[in-house]
Every structure is written in structure tokens, then in C-alpha cells.
Amino acid sequence: MSELERKWWFVLAVSFLTTFSTIGLLYAAELPPFEYSAAQWVVWFLCFMGLQRCFSFLGWLAVLLISPKTIKVERA
């Protein structure tokens, strides 16, 4: 996890986009709303985690393009 991903404003923006995108995708896939079967929770979780990583990466790229000095080089 990068230093940027620990910032509260970055986590808030990524979480907001991820939650609403997941709900929209599951609605578009015509999954029945609020039926709490194990299979539906697994699909929701996998969709949520995939989108969360995608939005996190896109946000990191956006910050890199806008202000490269914000992202510090991490050394192993």
C-alpha cells in the first residue's frame, strides 16, 4: 500500500466511487436486490475488490499526472 492510499481523502473518494459502481454493476446485471445468499455476497465482494483496486490505481495515476511531487519514491 502506497503512502497515497493511506490518506483519508483518497480512501474516501475511492470507497465512494467503488461502492456506487458496485451497486450500479449489480443492478445492471439484474441480480435480485437484498437477497442475502452466500453466492450473492461472494459476487458483491469480488466486484467490490476489483473495482476498488481499479479506482485506486486510476487515482494514483491522476495524482501522478497532476502533481508528481506528491507521490514519494518508496525504497525497498
Steps between C-alpha positions, in 0.01 A plus 500: 500500500643834399515809717229656283261213572527579871367855460143537630381706204633246250339207685170690524491579127595146395250343742219727380565423132542129568180463702278675250664330202452158660134569572452627143670197346300253709179685410595492130567127531143467635603327820209497743544779753552416867480123479774394732618174350864400531547508123374858476736613777794336321411671171457833679832462683695406186346785303570744782864397543570507126351846460674625814842405361409648162388836643799508734737452207320759287508748788870437549559565129293819514702633793821400324399699191373803693768525769789255468670638813209375712595137444818411681734235370487200731819308543504131585 
